[in-house]
Amino acid sequence: MRDCENIRESIGRWLDGELDAAESESITAHLASCDECRKARQQLESIQHILKTTLLAEAQQIEFLPFWRGLQLRIGHKTSWYQQALERARETFTLSRAAWLVPASIAVLLAILSLESYIPGWREGRNSFASVESIDAYGRNVALLRQNESKTTVIWLYEDQEGENETADEPAKSAPAF
Amino acid sequence: MRLLTNPPNQLRLFSLVLILAAAWVGAAEKNPHSVQVTIRTILAENKSDDYDPRLKGMEQQLKPLKYRSYRLLKAEDQNVPSKGTGSFEIPGGRSLTVAPQDFQDNRIALKVRLTERDKPVIDTTVKIPNKGNFILGGPPHEGGVLVLSISATAQ
């Protein structure tokens, strides 16, 4: 009896060809000698037959072509970048999460401020030149030069050519050379 | 303690701590105790093509002056108090005084005065970026001219 129960449980898989050769042979041999199990097999076969014919008949009425087209369209469809961004923003900026933006912004600001001590002048940009606020050369000529390449400011004092030099032998080239 | 388990309260506390930290950072920037002033005295001339290796890194700054030779005569640095004055001896009987005036937006205002045998040569106020420099040049010296690189670093 125990054998019959096991066999009936396996008949479905046997009919579907899912069993290995040894199991398949064992079931074939049992079915040849057991009337009850043979009846069970016939019942299963008839159920399978009915199902198959019914499904085939119904499937003919179903229009698969539009279904597949729709499916392909949906797979191939790409959402635009702004739709994706909008979706992401919606997910990110929920009320509770957005509240953290305030301290997060302060933290970023602090980080930027403290960067100055590690990378001097990075925030300066165009403001990295020295700027001359006031100048008094007591009647001497003064030239101001700003060199972009090295961000250098030069204050150059010079005298007219007839001005006095330190040594008479080698007159100083005091006039601005730039 | 229950207050601190409430997420909005945690958020407020965190913001407060950050604001205090920001205020501290801002205050730290505004009040340097002193300014380290460095003066490099360079002799620029056209007698040779020698470039003093001790002036390595200053090539770009000296390039527009168009002299052929540059020699470092003297380098001196002093820690000058925020409202104090530093005095530097410059070759040729000259003297340079540097007085930090103000520190704002990471820029140091320096009042600079060059005198020659006690007579004023130039008075100027220059704002330079922290750790930056400017060049004051032109006084004749030994057949060339003096070039002073004046740099300042907030301490």
Interface residues (C-beta under 8 A of the other chain):
Chain A: S96 A99 W100 V102 P103 I106 A107 L109 L110 L113 S114 E116 P120 G121 R123 E124 N127 S128 F129 A130 S131 V132 E133 S134 I135 D136 A137 Y138 R140 V142 L145 Q147 E149 S150 K151 T152 T153 V154 I155 W156 L157 Y158 E159 N165 E166 T167 D169 E170 P171 A172 K173 S174 P176 A177 F178
Chain B: P7 P8 L11 F14 S15 L18 I19 A21 A22 V25 G26 E29 E45 N46 Q60 Q61 K63 P64 L65 K66 Y67 G92 D105 N106 R107 A109 K119 P120 V121 I122 D123 T124 T125 V126 K127 I128 P129 N130 K131 G132 N133 F134 I135 L136 G137 G138 P139 P140 H141 E142 G143 G144 V145
